[in-house]
Amino acid sequence: MAAMKTADIRAMTPDQMDDAIASLKKERFNLRFQRATGQLENTSRMREARRDIARIKTIAAQKRDAKK
């Protein structure tokens, strides 16, 4: 899974954003286990997943604030 683009995230509904965050958190959990057992090949994916989660949360907050 490649890093998510901001335009793609902005097009998501709040429910889709929640689903994306949940799947990224699961992926991050699995990546941590792979790193601990020495099976992780693409170490940069951990960083990408963490940043994708932050990116989605930031855009979700911006959308919430815009509605107020």
N, CA, C, O and CB atoms as a CASP TS submission, in Angstrom:
PFRMAT TS
TARGET T0000
AUTHOR 0000-0000-0000
METHOD Language model
MODEL 1
PARENT N/A
ATOM      1  N   MET     1       0.847  -1.183   0.000  1.00  0.00           N
ATOM      2  CA  MET     1       0.000   0.000   0.000  1.00  0.00           C
ATOM      3  C   MET     1       0.888   1.240   0.000  1.00  0.00           C
ATOM      4  O   MET     1       1.727   1.400   0.887  1.00  0.00           O
ATOM      5  CB  MET     1      -0.961   0.002   1.225  1.00  0.00           C
ATOM      6  N   ALA     2       0.717   2.095  -0.959  1.00  0.00           N
ATOM      7  CA  ALA     2       1.519   3.303  -1.058  1.00  0.00           C
ATOM      8  C   ALA     2       0.927   4.396  -0.171  1.00  0.00           C
ATOM      9  O   ALA     2      -0.208   4.293   0.295  1.00  0.00           O
ATOM     10  CB  ALA     2       1.607   3.780  -2.523  1.00  0.00           C
ATOM     11  N   ALA     3       1.709   5.430   0.049  1.00  0.00           N
ATOM     12  CA  ALA     3       1.245   6.548   0.862  1.00  0.00           C
ATOM     13  C   ALA     3       0.002   7.162   0.225  1.00  0.00           C
ATOM     14  O   ALA     3      -0.100   7.267  -0.997  1.00  0.00           O
ATOM     15  CB  ALA     3       2.358   7.613   1.024  1.00  0.00           C
ATOM     16  N   MET     4      -0.924   7.557   1.061  1.00  0.00           N
ATOM     17  CA  MET     4      -2.183   8.104   0.572  1.00  0.00           C
ATOM     18  C   MET     4      -1.994   9.561   0.160  1.00  0.00           C
ATOM     19  O   MET     4      -1.264  10.311   0.808  1.00  0.00           O
ATOM     20  CB  MET     4      -3.284   7.983   1.646  1.00  0.00           C
ATOM     21  N   LYS     5      -2.649   9.945  -0.906  1.00  0.00           N
ATOM     22  CA  LYS     5      -2.589  11.311  -1.381  1.00  0.00           C
ATOM     23  C   LYS     5      -3.645  12.151  -0.654  1.00  0.00           C
ATOM     24  O   LYS     5      -4.727  11.661  -0.328  1.00  0.00           O
ATOM     25  CB  LYS     5      -2.795  11.366  -2.914  1.00  0.00           C
ATOM     26  N   THR     6      -3.318  13.402  -0.411  1.00  0.00           N
ATOM     27  CA  THR     6      -4.219  14.295   0.308  1.00  0.00           C
ATOM     28  C   THR     6      -5.542  14.447  -0.420  1.00  0.00           C
ATOM     29  O   THR     6      -6.595  14.465   0.217  1.00  0.00           O
ATOM     30  CB  THR     6      -3.572  15.655   0.502  1.00  0.00           C
ATOM     31  N   ALA     7      -5.510  14.557  -1.739  1.00  0.00           N
ATOM     32  CA  ALA     7      -6.738  14.725  -2.511  1.00  0.00           C
ATOM     33  C   ALA     7      -7.650  13.510  -2.356  1.00  0.00           C
ATOM     34  O   ALA     7      -8.871  13.653  -2.289  1.00  0.00           O
ATOM     35  CB  ALA     7      -6.411  14.955  -3.992  1.00  0.00           C
ATOM     36  N   ASP     8      -7.058  12.315  -2.299  1.00  0.00           N
ATOM     37  CA  ASP     8      -7.852  11.099  -2.113  1.00  0.00           C
ATOM     38  C   ASP     8      -8.521  11.084  -0.740  1.00  0.00           C
ATOM     39  O   ASP     8      -9.669  10.663  -0.599  1.00  0.00           O
ATOM     40  CB  ASP     8      -6.970   9.855  -2.282  1.00  0.00           C
ATOM     41  N   ILE     9      -7.791  11.547   0.260  1.00  0.00           N
ATOM     42  CA  ILE     9      -8.343  11.567   1.618  1.00  0.00           C
ATOM     43  C   ILE     9      -9.474  12.578   1.717  1.00  0.00           C
ATOM     44  O   ILE     9     -10.498  12.305   2.343  1.00  0.00           O
ATOM     45  CB  ILE     9      -7.247  11.894   2.647  1.00  0.00           C
ATOM     46  N   ARG    10      -9.295  13.744   1.105  1.00  0.00           N
ATOM     47  CA  ARG    10     -10.341  14.783   1.163  1.00  0.00           C
ATOM     48  C   ARG    10     -11.632  14.318   0.494  1.00  0.00           C
ATOM     49  O   ARG    10     -12.713  14.788   0.848  1.00  0.00           O
ATOM     50  CB  ARG    10      -9.849  16.076   0.493  1.00  0.00           C
ATOM     51  N   ALA    11     -11.532  13.409  -0.460  1.00  0.00           N
ATOM     52  CA  ALA    11     -12.713  12.904  -1.157  1.00  0.00           C
ATOM     53  C   ALA    11     -13.464  11.859  -0.328  1.00  0.00           C
ATOM     54  O   ALA    11     -14.590  11.495  -0.668  1.00  0.00           O
ATOM     55  CB  ALA    11     -12.310  12.306  -2.499  1.00  0.00           C
ATOM     56  N   MET    12     -12.852  11.374   0.754  1.00  0.00           N
ATOM     57  CA  MET    12     -13.482  10.343   1.582  1.00  0.00           C
ATOM     58  C   MET    12     -14.582  10.911   2.472  1.00  0.00           C
ATOM     59  O   MET    12     -14.563  12.085   2.842  1.00  0.00           O
ATOM     60  CB  MET    12     -12.437   9.654   2.440  1.00  0.00           C
ATOM     61  N   THR    13     -15.535  10.053   2.805  1.00  0.00           N
ATOM     62  CA  THR    13     -16.548  10.409   3.795  1.00  0.00           C
ATOM     63  C   THR    13     -15.941  10.155   5.178  1.00  0.00           C
ATOM     64  O   THR    13     -14.928   9.464   5.288  1.00  0.00           O
ATOM     65  CB  THR    13     -17.884   9.582   3.585  1.00  0.00           C
ATOM     66  N   PRO    14     -16.546  10.702   6.227  1.00  0.00           N
ATOM     67  CA  PRO    14     -16.023  10.439   7.577  1.00  0.00           C
ATOM     68  C   PRO    14     -15.963   8.945   7.922  1.00  0.00           C
ATOM     69  O   PRO    14     -15.029   8.502   8.590  1.00  0.00           O
ATOM     70  CB  PRO    14     -16.882  11.155   8.604  1.00  0.00           C
ATOM     71  N   ASP    15     -16.948   8.174   7.471  1.00  0.00           N
ATOM     72  CA  ASP    15     -16.931   6.736   7.736  1.00  0.00           C
ATOM     73  C   ASP    15     -15.768   6.056   7.016  1.00  0.00           C
ATOM     74  O   ASP    15     -15.123   5.169   7.574  1.00  0.00           O
ATOM     75  CB  ASP    15     -18.258   6.100   7.307  1.00  0.00           C
ATOM     76  N   GLN    16     -15.503   6.469   5.791  1.00  0.00           N
ATOM     77  CA  GLN    16     -14.386   5.908   5.043  1.00  0.00           C
ATOM     78  C   GLN    16     -13.059   6.254   5.714  1.00  0.00           C
ATOM     79  O   GLN    16     -12.135   5.441   5.735  1.00  0.00           O
ATOM     80  CB  GLN    16     -14.400   6.418   3.596  1.00  0.00           C
ATOM     81  N   MET    17     -12.972   7.469   6.262  1.00  0.00           N
ATOM     82  CA  MET    17     -11.757   7.869   6.973  1.00  0.00           C
ATOM     83  C   MET    17     -11.550   6.999   8.204  1.00  0.00           C
ATOM     84  O   MET    17     -10.433   6.562   8.479  1.00  0.00           O
ATOM     85  CB  MET    17     -11.827   9.352   7.376  1.00  0.00           C
ATOM     86  N   ASP    18     -12.623   6.746   8.944  1.00  0.00           N
ATOM     87  CA  ASP    18     -12.529   5.891  10.130  1.00  0.00           C
ATOM     88  C   ASP    18     -12.072   4.487   9.756  1.00  0.00           C
ATOM     89  O   ASP    18     -11.242   3.892  10.444  1.00  0.00           O
ATOM     90  CB  ASP    18     -13.879   5.828  10.854  1.00  0.00           C
ATOM     91  N   ASP    19     -12.619   3.960   8.658  1.00  0.00           N
ATOM     92  CA  ASP    19     -12.222   2.623   8.194  1.00  0.00           C
ATOM     93  C   ASP    19     -10.750   2.600   7.780  1.00  0.00           C
ATOM     94  O   ASP    19     -10.032   1.644   8.071  1.00  0.00           O
ATOM     95  CB  ASP    19     -13.107   2.179   7.013  1.00  0.00           C
ATOM     96  N   ALA    20     -10.311   3.656   7.103  1.00  0.00           N
ATOM     97  CA  ALA    20      -8.919   3.721   6.655  1.00  0.00           C
ATOM     98  C   ALA    20      -7.979   3.787   7.860  1.00  0.00           C
ATOM     99  O   ALA    20      -6.929   3.144   7.865  1.00  0.00           O
ATOM    100  CB  ALA    20      -8.699   4.947   5.732  1.00  0.00           C
ATOM    101  N   ILE    21      -8.351   4.555   8.871  1.00  0.00           N
ATOM    102  CA  ILE    21      -7.522   4.647  10.073  1.00  0.00           C
ATOM    103  C   ILE    21      -7.443   3.290  10.759  1.00  0.00           C
ATOM    104  O   ILE    21      -6.369   2.873  11.192  1.00  0.00           O
ATOM    105  CB  ILE    21      -8.082   5.709  11.046  1.00  0.00           C
ATOM    106  N   ALA    22      -8.575   2.601  10.858  1.00  0.00           N
ATOM    107  CA  ALA    22      -8.586   1.286  11.507  1.00  0.00           C
ATOM    108  C   ALA    22      -7.694   0.293  10.761  1.00  0.00           C
ATOM    109  O   ALA    22      -6.940  -0.456  11.383  1.00  0.00           O
ATOM    110  CB  ALA    22     -10.023   0.743  11.590  1.00  0.00           C
ATOM    111  N   SER    23      -7.778   0.288   9.436  1.00  0.00           N
ATOM    112  CA  SER    23      -6.959  -0.659   8.677  1.00  0.00           C
ATOM    113  C   SER    23      -5.473  -0.304   8.767  1.00  0.00           C
ATOM    114  O   SER    23      -4.626  -1.196   8.809  1.00  0.00           O
ATOM    115  CB  SER    23      -7.405  -0.689   7.208  1.00  0.00           C
ATOM    116  N   LEU    24      -5.154   0.990   8.797  1.00  0.00           N
ATOM    117  CA  LEU    24      -3.752   1.395   8.928  1.00  0.00           C
ATOM    118  C   LEU    24      -3.206   1.039  10.308  1.00  0.00           C
ATOM    119  O   LEU    24      -2.041   0.662  10.438  1.00  0.00           O
ATOM    120  CB  LEU    24      -3.605   2.904   8.676  1.00  0.00           C
ATOM    121  N   LYS    25      -4.041   1.159  11.333  1.00  0.00           N
ATOM    122  CA  LYS    25      -3.592   0.783  12.677  1.00  0.00           C
ATOM    123  C   LYS    25      -3.337  -0.722  12.760  1.00  0.00           C
ATOM    124  O   LYS    25      -2.383  -1.155  13.407  1.00  0.00           O
ATOM    125  CB  LYS    25      -4.637   1.206  13.733  1.00  0.00           C
ATOM    126  N   LYS    26      -4.186  -1.519  12.109  1.00  0.00           N
ATOM    127  CA  LYS    26      -3.959  -2.968  12.067  1.00  0.00           C
ATOM    128  C   LYS    26      -2.664  -3.279  11.329  1.00  0.00           C
ATOM    129  O   LYS    26      -1.878  -4.123  11.759  1.00  0.00           O
ATOM    130  CB  LYS    26      -5.146  -3.688  11.389  1.00  0.00           C
ATOM    131  N   GLU    27      -2.453  -2.589  10.218  1.00  0.00           N
ATOM    132  CA  GLU    27      -1.234  -2.807   9.443  1.00  0.00           C
ATOM    133  C   GLU    27      -0.008  -2.438  10.272  1.00  0.00           C
ATOM    134  O   GLU    27       0.992  -3.156  10.263  1.00  0.00           O
ATOM    135  CB  GLU    27      -1.266  -1.989   8.138  1.00  0.00           C
ATOM    136  N   ARG    28      -0.086  -1.320  10.986  1.00  0.00           N
ATOM    137  CA  ARG    28       1.038  -0.887  11.819  1.00  0.00           C
ATOM    138  C   ARG    28       1.341  -1.904  12.917  1.00  0.00           C
ATOM    139  O   ARG    28       2.500  -2.174  13.230  1.00  0.00           O
ATOM    140  CB  ARG    28       0.742   0.481  12.441  1.00  0.00           C
ATOM    141  N   PHE    29       0.283  -2.458  13.490  1.00  0.00           N
ATOM    142  CA  PHE    29       0.440  -3.497  14.514  1.00  0.00           C
ATOM    143  C   PHE    29       1.174  -4.704  13.938  1.00  0.00           C
ATOM    144  O   PHE    29       2.109  -5.221  14.547  1.00  0.00           O
ATOM    145  CB  PHE    29      -0.938  -3.925  15.074  1.00  0.00           C
ATOM    146  N   ASN    30       0.739  -5.148  12.753  1.00  0.00           N
ATOM    147  CA  ASN    30       1.381  -6.289  12.103  1.00  0.00           C
ATOM    148  C   ASN    30       2.830  -5.982  11.722  1.00  0.00           C
ATOM    149  O   ASN    30       3.696  -6.850  11.822  1.00  0.00           O
ATOM    150  CB  ASN    30       0.593  -6.697  10.863  1.00  0.00           C
ATOM    151  N   LEU    31       3.091  -4.758  11.291  1.00  0.00           N
ATOM    152  CA  LEU    31       4.455  -4.375  10.935  1.00  0.00           C
ATOM    153  C   LEU    31       5.370  -4.405  12.160  1.00  0.00           C
ATOM    154  O   LEU    31       6.532  -4.800  12.066  1.00  0.00           O
ATOM    155  CB  LEU    31       4.469  -2.977  10.297  1.00  0.00           C
ATOM    156  N   ARG    32       4.835  -3.985  13.308  1.00  0.00           N
ATOM    157  CA  ARG    32       5.644  -4.027  14.534  1.00  0.00           C
ATOM    158  C   ARG    32       6.024  -5.460  14.884  1.00  0.00           C
ATOM    159  O   ARG    32       7.151  -5.724  15.306  1.00  0.00           O
ATOM    160  CB  ARG    32       4.883  -3.383  15.707  1.00  0.00           C
ATOM    161  N   PHE    33       5.075  -6.392  14.708  1.00  0.00           N
ATOM    162  CA  PHE    33       5.385  -7.798  14.975  1.00  0.00           C
ATOM    163  C   PHE    33       6.418  -8.323  13.991  1.00  0.00           C
ATOM    164  O   PHE    33       7.330  -9.054  14.378  1.00  0.00           O
ATOM    165  CB  PHE    33       4.114  -8.652  14.907  1.00  0.00           C
ATOM    166  N   GLN    34       6.284  -7.958  12.732  1.00  0.00           N
ATOM    167  CA  GLN    34       7.257  -8.396  11.734  1.00  0.00           C
ATOM    168  C   GLN    34       8.647  -7.868  12.061  1.00  0.00           C
ATOM    169  O   GLN    34       9.640  -8.578  11.899  1.00  0.00           O
ATOM    170  CB  GLN    34       6.835  -7.937  10.335  1.00  0.00           C
ATOM    171  N   ARG    35       8.719  -6.619  12.522  1.00  0.00           N
ATOM    172  CA  ARG    35      10.018  -6.053  12.883  1.00  0.00           C
ATOM    173  C   ARG    35      10.616  -6.796  14.075  1.00  0.00           C
ATOM    174  O   ARG    35      11.814  -7.078  14.105  1.00  0.00           O
ATOM    175  CB  ARG    35       9.882  -4.553  13.202  1.00  0.00           C
ATOM    176  N   ALA    36       9.775  -7.107  15.051  1.00  0.00           N
ATOM    177  CA  ALA    36      10.255  -7.784  16.257  1.00  0.00           C
ATOM    178  C   ALA    36      10.778  -9.187  15.954  1.00  0.00           C
ATOM    179  O   ALA    36      11.713  -9.660  16.600  1.00  0.00           O
ATOM    180  CB  ALA    36       9.138  -7.863  17.293  1.00  0.00           C
ATOM    181  N   THR    37      10.171  -9.848  14.968  1.00  0.00           N
ATOM    182  CA  THR    37      10.587 -11.214  14.634  1.00  0.00           C
ATOM    183  C   THR    37      11.630 -11.242  13.515  1.00  0.00           C
ATOM    184  O   THR    37      12.074 -12.313  13.103  1.00  0.00           O
ATOM    185  CB  THR    37       9.375 -12.043  14.227  1.00  0.00           C
ATOM    186  N   GLY    38      12.019 -10.057  13.026  1.00  0.00           N
ATOM    187  CA  GLY    38      13.040  -9.993  11.990  1.00  0.00           C
ATOM    188  C   GLY    38      12.528 -10.304  10.598  1.00  0.00           C
ATOM    189  O   GLY    38      13.327 -10.598   9.709  1.00  0.00           O
ATOM    190  N   GLN    39      11.228 -10.251  10.379  1.00  0.00           N
ATOM    191  CA  GLN    39      10.655 -10.581   9.073  1.00  0.00           C
ATOM    192  C   GLN    39      10.306  -9.350   8.238  1.00  0.00           C
ATOM    193  O   GLN    39       9.878  -9.483   7.091  1.00  0.00           O
ATOM    194  CB  GLN    39       9.421 -11.419   9.261  1.00  0.00           C
ATOM    195  N   LEU    40      10.486  -8.155   8.802  1.00  0.00           N
ATOM    196  CA  LEU    40      10.090  -6.930   8.106  1.00  0.00           C
ATOM    197  C   LEU    40      11.111  -6.589   7.026  1.00  0.00           C
ATOM    198  O   LEU    40      12.294  -6.409   7.311  1.00  0.00           O
ATOM    199  CB  LEU    40       9.947  -5.755   9.102  1.00  0.00           C
ATOM    200  N   GLU    41      10.641  -6.505   5.785  1.00  0.00           N
ATOM    201  CA  GLU    41      11.533  -6.197   4.670  1.00  0.00           C
ATOM    202  C   GLU    41      11.520  -4.709   4.340  1.00  0.00           C
ATOM    203  O   GLU    41      12.573  -4.114   4.109  1.00  0.00           O
ATOM    204  CB  GLU    41      11.139  -7.007   3.440  1.00  0.00           C
ATOM    205  N   ASN    42      10.331  -4.108   4.316  1.00  0.00           N
ATOM    206  CA  ASN    42      10.208  -2.703   3.946  1.00  0.00           C
ATOM    207  C   ASN    42      10.012  -1.872   5.217  1.00  0.00           C
ATOM    208  O   ASN    42       8.881  -1.621   5.634  1.00  0.00           O
ATOM    209  CB  ASN    42       9.025  -2.488   2.949  1.00  0.00           C
ATOM    210  N   THR    43      11.106  -1.454   5.816  1.00  0.00           N
ATOM    211  CA  THR    43      11.022  -0.738   7.089  1.00  0.00           C
ATOM    212  C   THR    43      10.399   0.649   6.940  1.00  0.00           C
ATOM    213  O   THR    43       9.851   1.181   7.905  1.00  0.00           O
ATOM    214  CB  THR    43      12.403  -0.612   7.701  1.00  0.00           C
ATOM    215  N   SER    44      10.472   1.236   5.766  1.00  0.00           N
ATOM    216  CA  SER    44       9.905   2.567   5.567  1.00  0.00           C
ATOM    217  C   SER    44       8.377   2.553   5.607  1.00  0.00           C
ATOM    218  O   SER    44       7.750   3.599   5.778  1.00  0.00           O
ATOM    219  CB  SER    44      10.380   3.141   4.242  1.00  0.00           C
ATOM    220  N   ARG    45       7.779   1.374   5.452  1.00  0.00           N
ATOM    221  CA  ARG    45       6.312   1.284   5.476  1.00  0.00           C
ATOM    222  C   ARG    45       5.747   1.644   6.850  1.00  0.00           C
ATOM    223  O   ARG    45       4.629   2.151   6.948  1.00  0.00           O
ATOM    224  CB  ARG    45       5.862  -0.128   5.085  1.00  0.00           C
ATOM    225  N   MET    46       6.512   1.384   7.906  1.00  0.00           N
ATOM    226  CA  MET    46       6.058   1.751   9.253  1.00  0.00           C
ATOM    227  C   MET    46       5.877   3.266   9.342  1.00  0.00           C
ATOM    228  O   MET    46       4.881   3.755   9.874  1.00  0.00           O
ATOM    229  CB  MET    46       7.067   1.259  10.332  1.00  0.00           C
ATOM    230  N   ARG    47       6.839   3.983   8.823  1.00  0.00           N
ATOM    231  CA  ARG    47       6.786   5.439   8.847  1.00  0.00           C
ATOM    232  C   ARG    47       5.631   5.947   7.979  1.00  0.00           C
ATOM    233  O   ARG    47       4.904   6.857   8.379  1.00  0.00           O
ATOM    234  CB  ARG    47       8.124   6.034   8.366  1.00  0.00           C
ATOM    235  N   GLU    48       5.466   5.363   6.800  1.00  0.00           N
ATOM    236  CA  GLU    48       4.383   5.768   5.903  1.00  0.00           C
ATOM    237  C   GLU    48       3.021   5.556   6.553  1.00  0.00           C
ATOM    238  O   GLU    48       2.150   6.421   6.464  1.00  0.00           O
ATOM    239  CB  GLU    48       4.461   4.991   4.587  1.00  0.00           C
ATOM    240  N   ALA    49       2.832   4.414   7.204  1.00  0.00           N
ATOM    241  CA  ALA    49       1.554   4.114   7.839  1.00  0.00           C
ATOM    242  C   ALA    49       1.259   5.118   8.949  1.00  0.00           C
ATOM    243  O   ALA    49       0.133   5.599   9.080  1.00  0.00           O
ATOM    244  CB  ALA    49       1.553   2.683   8.400  1.00  0.00           C
ATOM    245  N   ARG    50       2.282   5.430   9.747  1.00  0.00           N
ATOM    246  CA  ARG    50       2.104   6.385  10.840  1.00  0.00           C
ATOM    247  C   ARG    50       1.728   7.761  10.297  1.00  0.00           C
ATOM    248  O   ARG    50       0.859   8.438  10.846  1.00  0.00           O
ATOM    249  CB  ARG    50       3.386   6.479  11.688  1.00  0.00           C
ATOM    250  N   ARG    51       2.377   8.161   9.233  1.00  0.00           N
ATOM    251  CA  ARG    51       2.102   9.473   8.648  1.00  0.00           C
ATOM    252  C   ARG    51       0.741   9.503   7.948  1.00  0.00           C
ATOM    253  O   ARG    51       0.054  10.525   7.971  1.00  0.00           O
ATOM    254  CB  ARG    51       3.207   9.851   7.658  1.00  0.00           C
ATOM    255  N   ASP    52       0.351   8.388   7.328  1.00  0.00           N
ATOM    256  CA  ASP    52      -0.975   8.321   6.709  1.00  0.00           C
ATOM    257  C   ASP    52      -2.073   8.489   7.755  1.00  0.00           C
ATOM    258  O   ASP    52      -3.059   9.188   7.519  1.00  0.00           O
ATOM    259  CB  ASP    52      -1.154   6.988   5.965  1.00  0.00           C
ATOM    260  N   ILE    53      -1.903   7.848   8.908  1.00  0.00           N
ATOM    261  CA  ILE    53      -2.884   7.975   9.984  1.00  0.00           C
ATOM    262  C   ILE    53      -2.983   9.438  10.410  1.00  0.00           C
ATOM    263  O   ILE    53      -4.081   9.973  10.556  1.00  0.00           O
ATOM    264  CB  ILE    53      -2.503   7.075  11.194  1.00  0.00           C
ATOM    265  N   ALA    54      -1.840  10.079  10.606  1.00  0.00           N
ATOM    266  CA  ALA    54      -1.828  11.484  11.011  1.00  0.00           C
ATOM    267  C   ALA    54      -2.460  12.369   9.945  1.00  0.00           C
ATOM    268  O   ALA    54      -3.189  13.308  10.264  1.00  0.00           O
ATOM    269  CB  ALA    54      -0.398  11.946  11.294  1.00  0.00           C
ATOM    270  N   ARG    55      -2.183  12.070   8.683  1.00  0.00           N
ATOM    271  CA  ARG    55      -2.740  12.857   7.580  1.00  0.00           C
ATOM    272  C   ARG    55      -4.262  12.755   7.558  1.00  0.00           C
ATOM    273  O   ARG    55      -4.949  13.760   7.377  1.00  0.00           O
ATOM    274  CB  ARG    55      -2.159  12.388   6.235  1.00  0.00           C
ATOM    275  N   ILE    56      -4.785  11.559   7.740  1.00  0.00           N
ATOM    276  CA  ILE    56      -6.234  11.363   7.732  1.00  0.00           C
ATOM    277  C   ILE    56      -6.877  12.080   8.923  1.00  0.00           C
ATOM    278  O   ILE    56      -7.904  12.743   8.777  1.00  0.00           O
ATOM    279  CB  ILE    56      -6.576   9.855   7.763  1.00  0.00           C
ATOM    280  N   LYS    57      -6.265  11.940  10.097  1.00  0.00           N
ATOM    281  CA  LYS    57      -6.820  12.589  11.288  1.00  0.00           C
ATOM    282  C   LYS    57      -6.822  14.112  11.146  1.00  0.00           C
ATOM    283  O   LYS    57      -7.762  14.775  11.585  1.00  0.00           O
ATOM    284  CB  LYS    57      -6.023  12.180  12.533  1.00  0.00           C
ATOM    285  N   THR    58      -5.778  14.664  10.539  1.00  0.00           N
ATOM    286  CA  THR    58      -5.688  16.107  10.343  1.00  0.00           C
ATOM    287  C   THR    58      -6.789  16.597   9.415  1.00  0.00           C
ATOM    288  O   THR    58      -7.455  17.590   9.707  1.00  0.00           O
ATOM    289  CB  THR    58      -4.317  16.488   9.783  1.00  0.00           C
ATOM    290  N   ILE    59      -6.979  15.908   8.304  1.00  0.00           N
ATOM    291  CA  ILE    59      -8.003  16.324   7.337  1.00  0.00           C
ATOM    292  C   ILE    59      -9.396  16.146   7.937  1.00  0.00           C
ATOM    293  O   ILE    59     -10.278  16.971   7.697  1.00  0.00           O
ATOM    294  CB  ILE    59      -7.878  15.514   6.020  1.00  0.00           C
ATOM    295  N   ALA    60      -9.606  15.079   8.716  1.00  0.00           N
ATOM    296  CA  ALA    60     -10.901  14.875   9.370  1.00  0.00           C
ATOM    297  C   ALA    60     -11.193  16.019  10.337  1.00  0.00           C
ATOM    298  O   ALA    60     -12.325  16.499  10.407  1.00  0.00           O
ATOM    299  CB  ALA    60     -10.927  13.523  10.116  1.00  0.00           C
ATOM    300  N   ALA    61     -10.189  16.452  11.075  1.00  0.00           N
ATOM    301  CA  ALA    61     -10.375  17.568  12.013  1.00  0.00           C
ATOM    302  C   ALA    61     -10.679  18.859  11.250  1.00  0.00           C
ATOM    303  O   ALA    61     -11.516  19.652  11.680  1.00  0.00           O
ATOM    304  CB  ALA    61      -9.113  17.753  12.901  1.00  0.00           C
ATOM    305  N   GLN    62     -10.003  19.071  10.124  1.00  0.00           N
ATOM    306  CA  GLN    62     -10.264  20.260   9.319  1.00  0.00           C
ATOM    307  C   GLN    62     -11.699  20.264   8.810  1.00  0.00           C
ATOM    308  O   GLN    62     -12.361  21.301   8.806  1.00  0.00           O
ATOM    309  CB  GLN    62      -9.285  20.338   8.143  1.00  0.00           C
ATOM    310  N   LYS    63     -12.179  19.091   8.378  1.00  0.00           N
ATOM    311  CA  LYS    63     -13.552  19.008   7.887  1.00  0.00           C
ATOM    312  C   LYS    63     -14.551  19.270   9.008  1.00  0.00           C
ATOM    313  O   LYS    63     -15.557  19.948   8.798  1.00  0.00           O
ATOM    314  CB  LYS    63     -13.813  17.636   7.260  1.00  0.00           C
ATOM    315  N   ARG    64     -14.274  18.733  10.206  1.00  0.00           N
ATOM    316  CA  ARG    64     -15.163  18.961  11.355  1.00  0.00           C
ATOM    317  C   ARG    64     -15.218  20.439  11.711  1.00  0.00           C
ATOM    318  O   ARG    64     -16.292  20.982  11.968  1.00  0.00           O
ATOM    319  CB  ARG    64     -14.695  18.144  12.573  1.00  0.00           C
ATOM    320  N   ASP    65     -14.045  21.094  11.725  1.00  0.00           N
ATOM    321  CA  ASP    65     -13.988  22.512  12.073  1.00  0.00           C
ATOM    322  C   ASP    65     -14.668  23.386  11.025  1.00  0.00           C
ATOM    323  O   ASP    65     -15.225  24.433  11.355  1.00  0.00           O
ATOM    324  CB  ASP    65     -12.545  22.947  12.247  1.00  0.00           C
ATOM    325  N   ALA    66     -14.626  22.960   9.765  1.00  0.00           N
ATOM    326  CA  ALA    66     -15.255  23.737   8.694  1.00  0.00           C
ATOM    327  C   ALA    66     -16.766  23.717   8.810  1.00  0.00           C
ATOM    328  O   ALA    66     -17.434  24.659   8.381  1.00  0.00           O
ATOM    329  CB  ALA    66     -14.835  23.204   7.331  1.00  0.00           C
ATOM    330  N   LYS    67     -17.324  22.636   9.395  1.00  0.00           N
ATOM    331  CA  LYS    67     -18.778  22.527   9.539  1.00  0.00           C
ATOM    332  C   LYS    67     -19.317  23.423  10.646  1.00  0.00           C
ATOM    333  O   LYS    67     -20.502  23.755  10.650  1.00  0.00           O
ATOM    334  CB  LYS    67     -19.166  21.088   9.817  1.00  0.00           C
ATOM    335  N   LYS    68     -18.459  23.819  11.583  1.00  0.00           N
ATOM    336  CA  LYS    68     -18.917  24.622  12.721  1.00  0.00           C
ATOM    337  C   LYS    68     -19.177  26.053  12.349  1.00  0.00           C
ATOM    338  O   LYS    68     -19.568  26.851  13.201  1.00  0.00           O
ATOM    339  CB  LYS    68     -17.912  24.577  13.829  1.00  0.00           C
TER
END
